[in-house]
Amino acid sequence: AQSVTQLDSQVPVFEEAPVELRCNYSSSVSVYLFWYVQYPNQGLQLLLKYLSGSTLVKGINGFEAEFNKSQTSFHLRKPSVHISDTAEYFCAVEELGFQKLVFGTGTRLLVSP
Amino acid sequence: DVKVTQSSRYLVKRTGEKVFLECVQDMDHENMFWYRQDPGLGLRLIYFSYDVKMKEKGDIPEGYSVSREKKERFSLILESASTNQTSMYLCASSLIASGSDEQYFGPGTRLTVT
């Protein structure tokens, strides 16, 4: 069964600094990978997804993520964060052939001026 | 735009009460999901449905049941609420069975059981 690890529960960063949110997964088969964002008092919305092809995936709001199969990682990056990026970020994985997402425990990004 | 609505944003119930959480989507999606979200645990799947009257258990179905009588509506039922069911409940829907499709989430219902 697949699992997802987000090692950092909270990442504080200053505005305009770069950020990387880490995600590692375990699975014995091919997977789809997702990053979702949850702004305060809202549901989740999709940031980006990796299905196949290029390992560098670009998403909304200037975020991107890179799939690394050998390291089973899918880290999320942004070169310059804004105050409005303050939110909780969830990595999720789905094994091909299944219909269920497995989510990580989330990383709270705190952007300060 | 896809819209997923949940009947209540906040709900307070007493131990032992029967609780209904309603979710409606307006985009003719096949799949619907119920998750609970707890600090430090992320989202965990309770039940999902890939068609009317069809349901599948997720990872934590104990203490819950679901109903899907119409395609657009998916209800989560707590037969006898307990304090350990105090949580944020999120509903989601997706168009097709393929996992490549995005899930669209509602705003959540924060349930407190006292």
gemmi code that builds the backbone of each chain (N, CA, C; Angstrom):
import gemmi

chains = {
    "A": [
        ("ALA", (0.836, -1.189, 0.000), (0.000, 0.000, 0.000), (0.880, 1.251, 0.000)),
        ("GLN", (0.357, 2.270, -0.667), (1.168, 3.477, -0.769), (1.058, 4.306, 0.496)),
        ("SER", (2.086, 5.141, 0.717), (2.056, 6.098, 1.815), (2.784, 7.349, 1.371)),
        ("VAL", (2.496, 8.441, 2.058), (3.073, 9.733, 1.712), (3.637, 10.365, 2.973)),
        ("THR", (4.860, 10.873, 2.876), (5.510, 11.508, 4.013), (5.834, 12.950, 3.700)),
        ("GLN", (5.314, 13.834, 4.508), (5.703, 15.242, 4.458), (6.426, 15.511, 5.779)),
        ("LEU", (7.732, 15.582, 5.708), (8.529, 15.638, 6.925), (8.369, 16.939, 7.693)),
        ("ASP", (8.092, 18.024, 6.987), (8.016, 19.327, 7.638), (6.564, 19.671, 7.927)),
        ("SER", (6.221, 19.783, 9.200), (4.845, 20.140, 9.534), (4.612, 21.641, 9.354)),
        ("GLN", (5.691, 22.409, 9.488), (5.566, 23.856, 9.370), (6.855, 24.409, 8.764)),
        ("VAL", (6.688, 25.345, 7.825), (7.861, 25.982, 7.208), (7.657, 27.490, 7.264)),
        ("PRO", (8.440, 28.181, 8.094), (8.368, 29.638, 8.124), (9.349, 30.216, 7.112)),
        ("VAL", (8.933, 31.259, 6.427), (9.794, 31.863, 5.410), (9.433, 33.337, 5.278)),
        ("PHE", (10.406, 34.136, 4.874), (10.136, 35.551, 4.653), (9.641, 35.775, 3.225)),
        ("GLU", (8.852, 36.798, 3.088), (8.322, 37.167, 1.774), (9.477, 37.377, 0.786)),
        ("GLU", (9.257, 36.922, -0.449), (10.194, 37.001, -1.570), (11.335, 35.987, -1.478)),
        ("ALA", (11.392, 35.197, -0.438), (12.392, 34.138, -0.355), (11.906, 32.907, -1.105)),
        ("PRO", (12.841, 32.042, -1.521), (12.423, 30.787, -2.154), (11.987, 29.778, -1.093)),
        ("VAL", (11.202, 28.812, -1.525), (10.748, 27.792, -0.592), (10.680, 26.439, -1.284)),
        ("GLU", (10.939, 25.399, -0.511), (10.758, 24.020, -0.983), (10.012, 23.247, 0.088)),
        ("LEU", (8.922, 22.616, -0.313), (8.161, 21.753, 0.584), (8.385, 20.323, 0.123)),
        ("ARG", (8.806, 19.490, 1.057), (9.239, 18.147, 0.686), (8.123, 17.118, 0.785)),
        ("CYS", (8.156, 16.185, -0.153), (7.194, 15.088, -0.176), (7.898, 13.835, -0.669)),
        ("ASN", (7.791, 12.777, 0.102), (8.284, 11.467, -0.318), (7.145, 10.469, -0.238)),
        ("TYR", (7.164, 9.506, -1.127), (6.105, 8.516, -1.146), (6.705, 7.125, -1.242)),
        ("SER", (5.907, 6.151, -0.894), (6.331, 4.771, -1.091), (5.221, 4.038, -1.827)),
        ("SER", (5.616, 3.321, -2.850), (4.677, 2.531, -3.630), (5.458, 1.540, -4.469)),
        ("SER", (4.852, 0.385, -4.685), (5.528, -0.635, -5.476), (5.127, -0.580, -6.948)),
        ("VAL", (4.196, 0.310, -7.273), (3.732, 0.412, -8.651), (3.787, 1.872, -9.094)),
        ("SER", (3.426, 2.093, -10.349), (3.417, 3.460, -10.869), (2.333, 4.274, -10.177)),
        ("VAL", (2.605, 5.556, -10.071), (1.693, 6.429, -9.324), (1.415, 7.724, -10.085)),
        ("TYR", (0.312, 8.341, -9.703), (0.067, 9.740, -10.025), (0.387, 10.535, -8.760)),
        ("LEU", (0.865, 11.758, -8.930), (1.242, 12.579, -7.788), (0.585, 13.948, -7.880)),
        ("PHE", (0.190, 14.474, -6.742), (-0.567, 15.723, -6.690), (-0.060, 16.597, -5.539)),
        ("TRP", (-0.195, 17.902, -5.725), (-0.085, 18.851, -4.626), (-1.385, 19.657, -4.590)),
        ("TYR", (-1.969, 19.705, -3.386), (-3.160, 20.510, -3.145), (-2.819, 21.585, -2.124)),
        ("VAL", (-3.529, 22.720, -2.205), (-3.350, 23.801, -1.245), (-4.675, 24.091, -0.557)),
        ("GLN", (-4.595, 24.389, 0.725), (-5.787, 24.756, 1.494), (-5.547, 26.106, 2.153)),
        ("TYR", (-6.222, 27.131, 1.653), (-6.152, 28.446, 2.274), (-7.049, 28.462, 3.504)),
        ("PRO", (-6.798, 29.358, 4.441), (-7.574, 29.380, 5.687), (-9.085, 29.381, 5.445)),
        ("ASN", (-9.756, 28.495, 6.146), (-11.221, 28.390, 6.101), (-11.773, 28.025, 4.728)),
        ("GLN", (-10.979, 27.326, 3.946), (-11.445, 26.895, 2.641), (-11.166, 25.407, 2.448)),
        ("GLY", (-11.779, 24.849, 1.412), (-11.453, 23.485, 1.028), (-10.137, 23.442, 0.276)),
        ("LEU", (-9.757, 22.256, -0.183), (-8.512, 22.102, -0.917), (-8.723, 22.425, -2.391)),
        ("GLN", (-7.674, 22.905, -3.027), (-7.700, 23.086, -4.473), (-6.384, 22.594, -5.056)),
        ("LEU", (-6.465, 22.102, -6.283), (-5.309, 21.501, -6.922), (-4.288, 22.567, -7.329)),
        ("LEU", (-3.027, 22.340, -6.951), (-1.923, 23.198, -7.379), (-1.312, 22.681, -8.676)),
        ("LEU", (-1.008, 21.390, -8.675), (-0.397, 20.762, -9.843), (-0.469, 19.246, -9.687)),
        ("LYS", (-0.198, 18.561, -10.808), (-0.212, 17.104, -10.778), (0.805, 16.554, -11.758)),
        ("TYR", (1.329, 15.384, -11.430), (2.199, 14.647, -12.331), (1.504, 13.339, -12.698)),
        ("LEU", (1.339, 13.154, -14.004), (0.730, 11.903, -14.489), (1.765, 11.080, -15.240)),
        ("SER", (2.492, 11.735, -16.147), (3.529, 11.072, -16.931), (4.301, 12.152, -17.685)),
        ("GLY", (5.350, 11.742, -18.397), (6.067, 12.695, -19.237), (7.117, 13.476, -18.464)),
        ("SER", (7.223, 14.760, -18.778), (8.245, 15.607, -18.165), (8.164, 15.552, -16.648)),
        ("THR", (9.317, 15.408, -16.022), (9.327, 15.271, -14.562), (9.167, 16.609, -13.848)),
        ("LEU", (9.313, 17.704, -14.575), (9.110, 19.025, -13.985), (7.707, 19.493, -14.345)),
        ("VAL", (6.922, 19.732, -13.327), (5.526, 20.082, -13.533), (5.285, 21.491, -13.011)),
        ("LYS", (4.652, 22.302, -13.823), (4.332, 23.671, -13.401), (2.862, 23.757, -13.027)),
        ("GLY", (2.592, 24.510, -11.969), (1.214, 24.634, -11.510), (0.778, 26.078, -11.443)),
        ("ILE", (-0.277, 26.299, -10.675), (-0.798, 27.656, -10.545), (0.018, 28.462, -9.540)),
        ("ASN", (-0.122, 29.777, -9.618), (0.491, 30.689, -8.645), (2.007, 30.586, -8.574)),
        ("GLY", (2.648, 30.186, -9.681), (4.102, 30.158, -9.744), (4.771, 28.959, -9.094)),
        ("PHE", (4.004, 27.996, -8.656), (4.578, 26.794, -8.047), (4.988, 25.778, -9.121)),
        ("GLU", (5.985, 24.976, -8.787), (6.379, 23.872, -9.631), (6.849, 22.725, -8.743)),
        ("ALA", (6.869, 21.534, -9.315), (7.321, 20.368, -8.564), (8.078, 19.451, -9.503)),
        ("GLU", (8.999, 18.708, -8.936), (9.793, 17.791, -9.733), (9.641, 16.373, -9.223)),
        ("PHE", (9.290, 15.492, -10.130), (9.147, 14.075, -9.821), (10.509, 13.413, -9.949)),
        ("ASN", (10.925, 12.737, -8.898), (12.183, 11.996, -8.915), (11.882, 10.549, -8.565)),
        ("LYS", (11.875, 9.712, -9.590), (11.444, 8.333, -9.383), (12.427, 7.554, -8.518)),
        ("SER", (13.722, 7.786, -8.719), (14.715, 7.020, -7.963), (14.677, 7.361, -6.475)),
        ("GLN", (14.330, 8.603, -6.165), (14.249, 9.004, -4.762), (12.814, 8.998, -4.250)),
        ("THR", (11.910, 8.593, -5.081), (10.468, 8.577, -4.755), (10.058, 9.878, -4.068)),
        ("SER", (10.385, 10.982, -4.730), (10.066, 12.287, -4.156), (9.294, 13.135, -5.159)),
        ("PHE", (8.609, 14.115, -4.622), (7.831, 15.050, -5.453), (7.796, 16.370, -4.694)),
        ("HIS", (8.922, 17.037, -4.641), (9.050, 18.264, -3.852), (8.455, 19.465, -4.586)),
        ("LEU", (7.828, 20.327, -3.817), (7.172, 21.529, -4.345), (8.077, 22.731, -4.122)),
        ("ARG", (8.181, 23.600, -5.136), (9.082, 24.751, -5.024), (8.408, 26.008, -5.550)),
        ("LYS", (8.858, 27.127, -4.986), (8.477, 28.418, -5.539), (9.675, 29.350, -5.337)),
        ("PRO", (10.109, 30.047, -6.379), (11.328, 30.861, -6.272), (11.179, 32.102, -5.401)),
        ("SER", (9.951, 32.611, -5.266), (9.754, 33.834, -4.493), (8.323, 33.823, -3.957)),
        ("VAL", (8.176, 33.682, -2.646), (6.828, 33.539, -2.080), (6.231, 34.892, -1.712)),
        ("HIS", (4.901, 34.901, -1.657), (4.146, 36.088, -1.251), (3.399, 35.780, 0.040)),
        ("ILE", (3.006, 36.856, 0.714), (2.198, 36.694, 1.924), (0.978, 35.820, 1.647)),
        ("SER", (0.402, 35.999, 0.485), (-0.823, 35.270, 0.119), (-0.599, 33.773, -0.078)),
        ("ASP", (0.639, 33.331, -0.080), (0.923, 31.889, -0.188), (0.794, 31.175, 1.159)),
        ("THR", (0.590, 31.935, 2.206), (0.383, 31.324, 3.527), (-0.824, 30.405, 3.463)),
        ("ALA", (-0.597, 29.133, 3.726), (-1.635, 28.119, 3.567), (-1.057, 26.782, 4.016)),
        ("GLU", (-1.897, 25.766, 3.967), (-1.420, 24.411, 4.213), (-1.349, 23.670, 2.885)),
        ("TYR", (-0.290, 22.940, 2.701), (-0.030, 22.260, 1.434), (0.009, 20.749, 1.664)),
        ("PHE", (-0.735, 20.039, 0.832), (-0.835, 18.596, 0.963), (-0.327, 17.910, -0.300)),
        ("CYS", (0.544, 16.959, -0.094), (0.994, 16.087, -1.164), (0.086, 14.848, -1.159)),
        ("ALA", (-0.216, 14.320, -2.327), (-1.086, 13.142, -2.405), (-0.603, 12.229, -3.520)),
        ("VAL", (-0.853, 10.950, -3.351), (-0.434, 9.949, -4.335), (-1.591, 9.001, -4.623)),
        ("GLU", (-1.657, 8.557, -5.847), (-2.630, 7.548, -6.218), (-1.945, 6.490, -7.060)),
        ("GLU", (-2.112, 5.251, -6.655), (-1.567, 4.148, -7.441), (-2.438, 3.930, -8.658)),
        ("LEU", (-1.773, 3.727, -9.813), (-2.520, 3.515, -11.041), (-3.444, 2.311, -10.895)),
        ("GLY", (-4.645, 2.468, -11.335), (-5.628, 1.397, -11.238), (-6.538, 1.530, -10.031)),
        ("PHE", (-6.166, 2.378, -9.114), (-7.020, 2.632, -7.967), (-7.684, 3.994, -8.132)),
        ("GLN", (-8.687, 4.251, -7.349), (-9.408, 5.514, -7.467), (-9.241, 6.372, -6.230)),
        ("LYS", (-8.344, 5.973, -5.359), (-8.243, 6.665, -4.085), (-6.941, 7.436, -3.990)),
        ("LEU", (-7.060, 8.650, -3.461), (-5.880, 9.437, -3.135), (-5.461, 9.135, -1.701)),
        ("VAL", (-4.146, 9.066, -1.484), (-3.616, 9.007, -0.128), (-2.864, 10.304, 0.109)),
        ("PHE", (-3.260, 11.000, 1.152), (-2.677, 12.310, 1.435), (-1.585, 12.220, 2.485)),
        ("GLY", (-0.633, 13.144, 2.377), (0.321, 13.338, 3.447), (-0.314, 14.131, 4.575)),
        ("THR", (0.456, 14.358, 5.623), (-0.083, 15.029, 6.807), (-0.109, 16.540, 6.680)),
        ("GLY", (0.455, 17.068, 5.592), (0.370, 18.495, 5.336), (1.575, 19.268, 5.867)),
        ("THR", (1.872, 20.361, 5.174), (2.915, 21.302, 5.601), (2.315, 22.700, 5.611)),
        ("ARG", (2.407, 23.327, 6.769), (1.881, 24.695, 6.884), (2.981, 25.674, 6.504)),
        ("LEU", (2.742, 26.431, 5.439), (3.686, 27.454, 4.998), (3.284, 28.792, 5.605)),
        ("LEU", (4.213, 29.375, 6.352), (3.950, 30.660, 7.006), (4.879, 31.701, 6.403)),
        ("VAL", (4.314, 32.646, 5.671), (5.101, 33.689, 5.016), (4.937, 34.978, 5.792)),
        ("SER", (6.049, 35.534, 6.216), (6.001, 36.781, 6.987), (6.731, 37.888, 6.231)),
        ("PRO", (6.344, 39.141, 6.525), (6.937, 40.279, 5.799), (8.401, 40.484, 6.182)),
    ],
    "B": [
        ("ASP", (-17.490, 26.940, -13.456), (-16.673, 26.401, -12.371), (-17.447, 25.322, -11.603)),
        ("VAL", (-16.698, 24.326, -11.206), (-17.293, 23.274, -10.380), (-17.596, 23.836, -9.007)),
        ("LYS", (-18.742, 23.475, -8.505), (-19.058, 23.918, -7.155), (-19.468, 22.710, -6.330)),
        ("VAL", (-18.806, 22.559, -5.187), (-19.160, 21.524, -4.234), (-19.599, 22.240, -2.965)),
        ("THR", (-20.823, 22.008, -2.551), (-21.339, 22.681, -1.375), (-21.621, 21.670, -0.276)),
        ("GLN", (-21.415, 22.118, 0.944), (-21.709, 21.289, 2.100), (-22.734, 22.022, 2.958)),
        ("SER", (-23.638, 21.265, 3.539), (-24.837, 21.855, 4.141), (-24.533, 22.800, 5.291)),
        ("SER", (-23.488, 22.537, 6.050), (-23.178, 23.399, 7.195), (-21.681, 23.662, 7.249)),
        ("ARG", (-21.291, 24.837, 7.698), (-19.873, 25.099, 7.948), (-19.480, 24.660, 9.356)),
        ("TYR", (-20.393, 24.871, 10.296), (-20.150, 24.492, 11.685), (-21.368, 23.739, 12.205)),
        ("LEU", (-21.083, 22.711, 13.007), (-22.161, 21.897, 13.558), (-21.738, 21.432, 14.940)),
        ("VAL", (-22.659, 21.550, 15.885), (-22.391, 21.054, 17.234), (-23.481, 20.044, 17.580)),
        ("LYS", (-23.071, 18.840, 17.947), (-24.006, 17.777, 18.264), (-23.613, 17.131, 19.592)),
        ("ARG", (-24.576, 16.431, 20.156), (-24.330, 15.741, 21.422), (-23.987, 14.274, 21.164)),
        ("THR", (-23.238, 13.709, 22.057), (-22.893, 12.282, 21.995), (-24.153, 11.445, 21.875)),
        ("GLY", (-24.117, 10.518, 20.939), (-25.243, 9.622, 20.742), (-26.240, 10.083, 19.686)),
        ("GLU", (-26.158, 11.320, 19.269), (-27.080, 11.828, 18.251), (-26.748, 11.235, 16.887)),
        ("LYS", (-27.730, 11.154, 16.038), (-27.525, 10.770, 14.644), (-27.267, 12.057, 13.862)),
        ("VAL", (-26.210, 12.051, 13.092), (-25.771, 13.267, 12.403), (-25.728, 13.018, 10.897)),
        ("PHE", (-26.254, 13.955, 10.153), (-26.224, 13.898, 8.692), (-25.395, 15.065, 8.159)),
        ("LEU", (-24.413, 14.751, 7.352), (-23.654, 15.782, 6.642), (-23.950, 15.622, 5.155)),
        ("GLU", (-24.385, 16.722, 4.555), (-24.805, 16.673, 3.161), (-23.797, 17.352, 2.258)),
        ("CYS", (-23.650, 16.794, 1.074), (-22.735, 17.357, 0.080), (-23.416, 17.312, -1.279)),
        ("VAL", (-23.334, 18.424, -1.997), (-23.938, 18.503, -3.322), (-22.922, 19.080, -4.308)),
        ("GLN", (-22.821, 18.427, -5.474), (-21.960, 18.969, -6.543), (-22.817, 19.236, -7.771)),
        ("ASP", (-22.411, 20.247, -8.528), (-23.264, 20.730, -9.616), (-22.682, 20.459, -10.995)),
        ("MET", (-21.719, 19.533, -11.101), (-21.055, 19.340, -12.396), (-21.210, 17.925, -12.933)),
        ("ASP", (-22.202, 17.190, -12.473), (-22.481, 15.868, -13.028), (-21.288, 14.914, -12.862)),
        ("HIS", (-20.575, 15.062, -11.778), (-19.419, 14.207, -11.531), (-19.848, 12.801, -11.117)),
        ("GLU", (-19.059, 11.807, -11.574), (-19.357, 10.422, -11.237), (-18.952, 10.091, -9.798)),
        ("ASN", (-17.765, 10.546, -9.415), (-17.201, 10.144, -8.130), (-17.422, 11.184, -7.053)),
        ("MET", (-17.715, 10.715, -5.853), (-17.798, 11.608, -4.713), (-17.110, 10.955, -3.523)),
        ("PHE", (-16.555, 11.795, -2.642), (-15.701, 11.315, -1.557), (-16.027, 12.053, -0.256)),
        ("TRP", (-15.859, 11.358, 0.849), (-15.878, 11.986, 2.160), (-14.557, 11.711, 2.867)),
        ("TYR", (-13.942, 12.809, 3.357), (-12.709, 12.741, 4.117), (-12.939, 13.379, 5.483)),
        ("ARG", (-12.100, 12.992, 6.429), (-12.001, 13.785, 7.637), (-10.569, 14.302, 7.742)),
        ("GLN", (-10.462, 15.522, 8.258), (-9.169, 16.177, 8.355), (-8.883, 16.495, 9.804)),
        ("ASP", (-7.777, 15.985, 10.308), (-7.370, 16.220, 11.690), (-5.939, 16.720, 11.717)),
        ("PRO", (-5.626, 17.627, 12.625), (-4.260, 18.175, 12.701), (-3.225, 17.067, 12.866)),
        ("GLY", (-2.189, 17.142, 12.058), (-1.116, 16.157, 12.156), (-1.404, 14.837, 11.477)),
        ("LEU", (-2.636, 14.653, 11.014), (-3.013, 13.400, 10.347), (-3.382, 13.600, 8.887)),
        ("GLY", (-3.510, 14.831, 8.466), (-3.876, 15.097, 7.083), (-5.311, 14.706, 6.805)),
        ("LEU", (-5.578, 14.330, 5.564), (-6.916, 13.889, 5.163), (-6.943, 12.377, 5.102)),
        ("ARG", (-7.997, 11.810, 5.643), (-8.184, 10.360, 5.576), (-9.549, 10.062, 4.961)),
        ("LEU", (-9.544, 9.121, 4.049), (-10.757, 8.807, 3.300), (-11.693, 7.944, 4.134)),
        ("ILE", (-12.952, 8.373, 4.232), (-13.940, 7.628, 5.001), (-14.701, 6.676, 4.073)),
        ("TYR", (-15.327, 7.236, 3.047), (-16.077, 6.479, 2.046), (-15.977, 7.207, 0.715)),
        ("PHE", (-16.174, 6.455, -0.351), (-16.349, 7.098, -1.634), (-17.399, 6.357, -2.449)),
        ("SER", (-17.874, 7.039, -3.475), (-18.928, 6.483, -4.325), (-18.605, 6.798, -5.772)),
        ("TYR", (-18.688, 5.788, -6.629), (-18.384, 6.013, -8.040), (-19.636, 5.952, -8.904)),
        ("ASP", (-20.788, 5.826, -8.270), (-22.036, 5.828, -9.016), (-23.186, 5.907, -8.021)),
        ("VAL", (-24.340, 6.252, -8.525), (-25.530, 6.299, -7.672), (-25.741, 4.940, -7.023)),
        ("LYS", (-26.031, 4.967, -5.753), (-26.300, 3.788, -4.935), (-25.081, 2.879, -4.753)),
        ("MET", (-23.941, 3.291, -5.256), (-22.724, 2.506, -5.056), (-21.850, 3.199, -4.011)),
        ("LYS", (-21.173, 2.407, -3.207), (-20.285, 2.972, -2.206), (-19.138, 2.010, -1.943)),
        ("GLU", (-18.022, 2.591, -1.555), (-16.853, 1.801, -1.209), (-16.267, 2.336, 0.084)),
        ("LYS", (-15.816, 1.448, 0.940), (-15.175, 1.889, 2.170), (-13.804, 2.474, 1.870)),
        ("GLY", (-13.503, 3.518, 2.615), (-12.168, 4.088, 2.540), (-11.292, 3.495, 3.625)),
        ("ASP", (-10.432, 4.328, 4.175), (-9.471, 3.834, 5.164), (-10.006, 3.821, 6.592)),
        ("ILE", (-11.011, 4.663, 6.869), (-11.527, 4.756, 8.238), (-13.066, 4.780, 8.240)),
        ("PRO", (-13.731, 3.728, 7.777), (-15.194, 3.765, 7.675), (-15.942, 3.502, 8.986)),
        ("GLU", (-15.249, 3.034, 10.004), (-15.923, 2.620, 11.242), (-16.659, 3.804, 11.876)),
        ("GLY", (-17.912, 3.571, 12.197), (-18.724, 4.595, 12.843), (-19.453, 5.514, 11.876)),
        ("TYR", (-19.253, 5.257, 10.578), (-19.872, 6.087, 9.541), (-20.630, 5.215, 8.537)),
        ("SER", (-21.603, 5.828, 7.891), (-22.229, 5.224, 6.726), (-22.486, 6.346, 5.723)),
        ("VAL", (-22.853, 5.970, 4.501), (-23.095, 6.975, 3.462), (-24.330, 6.592, 2.670)),
        ("SER", (-24.801, 7.591, 1.945), (-25.957, 7.383, 1.079), (-25.784, 8.220, -0.172)),
        ("ARG", (-26.048, 7.576, -1.310), (-26.033, 8.324, -2.571), (-27.236, 7.878, -3.404)),
        ("GLU", (-28.328, 8.578, -3.213), (-29.572, 8.290, -3.924), (-29.655, 9.042, -5.247)),
        ("LYS", (-28.979, 10.180, -5.329), (-28.929, 10.956, -6.567), (-27.481, 11.255, -6.898)),
        ("LYS", (-27.211, 11.430, -8.165), (-25.839, 11.588, -8.612), (-25.159, 12.791, -7.970)),
        ("GLU", (-25.898, 13.860, -7.761), (-25.285, 15.091, -7.291), (-25.127, 15.165, -5.770)),
        ("ARG", (-25.688, 14.236, -5.052), (-25.744, 14.345, -3.592), (-25.122, 13.124, -2.913)),
        ("PHE", (-24.272, 13.390, -1.935), (-23.593, 12.315, -1.208), (-23.633, 12.674, 0.269)),
        ("SER", (-24.283, 11.829, 1.039), (-24.492, 12.123, 2.454), (-23.616, 11.238, 3.325)),
        ("LEU", (-23.071, 11.834, 4.360), (-22.305, 11.092, 5.365), (-23.152, 11.039, 6.626)),
        ("ILE", (-23.257, 9.857, 7.201), (-24.119, 9.657, 8.368), (-23.299, 9.122, 9.526)),
        ("LEU", (-23.425, 9.785, 10.660), (-22.852, 9.282, 11.893), (-24.019, 8.710, 12.688)),
        ("GLU", (-24.089, 7.396, 12.783), (-25.262, 6.750, 13.380), (-25.421, 7.118, 14.847)),
        ("SER", (-24.316, 7.219, 15.560), (-24.341, 7.583, 16.978), (-23.048, 8.337, 17.266)),
        ("ALA", (-23.160, 9.658, 17.205), (-21.955, 10.485, 17.261), (-21.187, 10.270, 18.568)),
        ("SER", (-19.873, 10.269, 18.442), (-19.006, 10.162, 19.620), (-17.985, 11.292, 19.587)),
        ("THR", (-17.418, 11.571, 20.748), (-16.498, 12.718, 20.833), (-15.278, 12.544, 19.919)),
        ("ASN", (-14.886, 11.308, 19.654), (-13.720, 11.115, 18.788), (-14.047, 11.329, 17.308)),
        ("GLN", (-15.289, 11.686, 17.030), (-15.663, 12.058, 15.667), (-15.678, 13.572, 15.484)),
        ("THR", (-15.296, 14.290, 16.506), (-15.089, 15.730, 16.369), (-13.949, 15.954, 15.381)),
        ("SER", (-14.254, 16.676, 14.303), (-13.265, 16.809, 13.232), (-13.787, 17.773, 12.176)),
        ("MET", (-12.924, 18.028, 11.175), (-13.343, 18.734, 9.976), (-13.659, 17.680, 8.913)),
        ("TYR", (-14.822, 17.787, 8.300), (-15.234, 16.837, 7.278), (-15.270, 17.534, 5.923)),
        ("LEU", (-14.572, 16.937, 4.981), (-14.475, 17.504, 3.635), (-15.090, 16.554, 2.623)),
        ("CYS", (-15.906, 17.107, 1.764), (-16.490, 16.360, 0.653), (-15.756, 16.752, -0.621)),
        ("ALA", (-15.632, 15.825, -1.558), (-14.986, 16.116, -2.835), (-15.691, 15.347, -3.936)),
        ("SER", (-15.507, 15.813, -5.165), (-16.049, 15.083, -6.312), (-15.042, 15.123, -7.452)),
        ("SER", (-15.139, 14.152, -8.344), (-14.314, 14.139, -9.549), (-15.127, 13.572, -10.695)),
        ("LEU", (-14.732, 13.948, -11.918), (-15.558, 13.653, -13.077), (-15.601, 12.165, -13.409)),
        ("ILE", (-14.440, 11.543, -13.441), (-14.370, 10.167, -13.931), (-13.647, 9.291, -12.935)),
        ("ALA", (-13.671, 8.004, -13.190), (-13.074, 7.066, -12.257), (-11.557, 7.106, -12.285)),
        ("SER", (-10.991, 7.537, -13.393), (-9.538, 7.577, -13.499), (-8.943, 8.487, -12.446)),
        ("GLY", (-7.886, 8.014, -11.837), (-7.249, 8.807, -10.797), (-6.560, 10.042, -11.303)),
        ("SER", (-6.431, 10.169, -12.602), (-5.758, 11.352, -13.119), (-6.624, 12.595, -13.005)),
        ("ASP", (-7.906, 12.384, -12.701), (-8.798, 13.525, -12.667), (-8.716, 14.252, -11.332)),
        ("GLU", (-8.816, 15.564, -11.400), (-8.744, 16.394, -10.204), (-9.957, 16.170, -9.317)),
        ("GLN", (-9.740, 16.200, -8.013), (-10.847, 16.199, -7.070), (-11.139, 17.644, -6.680)),
        ("TYR", (-12.430, 17.982, -6.663), (-12.881, 19.313, -6.280), (-13.498, 19.217, -4.891)),
        ("PHE", (-13.047, 20.106, -4.016), (-13.433, 20.014, -2.609), (-14.449, 21.081, -2.219)),
        ("GLY", (-15.311, 20.707, -1.299), (-16.176, 21.666, -0.646), (-15.416, 22.397, 0.449)),
        ("PRO", (-16.056, 23.387, 1.093), (-15.377, 24.204, 2.106), (-15.198, 23.510, 3.452)),
        ("GLY", (-15.888, 22.398, 3.638), (-15.739, 21.656, 4.889), (-16.827, 21.951, 5.901)),
        ("THR", (-17.079, 20.978, 6.753), (-17.974, 21.119, 7.905), (-17.177, 20.794, 9.150)),
        ("ARG", (-17.099, 21.760, 10.052), (-16.401, 21.497, 11.311), (-17.426, 20.997, 12.321)),
        ("LEU", (-17.325, 19.729, 12.643), (-18.262, 19.080, 13.563), (-17.642, 18.963, 14.943)),
        ("THR", (-18.395, 19.417, 15.934), (-17.996, 19.242, 17.327), (-19.027, 18.376, 18.014)),
        ("VAL", (-18.566, 17.297, 18.625), (-19.456, 16.397, 19.369), (-19.129, 16.549, 20.846)),
        ("THR", (-20.154, 16.951, 21.617), (-19.917, 17.214, 23.046), (-20.578, 16.154, 23.922)),
    ],
}
model = gemmi.Model(1)
for chain_id, residues in chains.items():
    chain = gemmi.Chain(chain_id)
    for i, (resn, *xyz) in enumerate(residues, 1):
        res = gemmi.Residue()
        res.name, res.seqid = resn, gemmi.SeqId(i, " ")
        for name, pos in zip(("N", "CA", "C"), xyz):
            atom = gemmi.Atom()
            atom.name, atom.element = name, gemmi.Element(name[0])
            atom.pos, atom.b_iso = gemmi.Position(*pos), 0.0
            res.add_atom(atom)
        chain.add_residue(res)
    model.add_chain(chain)
structure = gemmi.Structure()
structure.add_model(model)
structure.setup_entities()
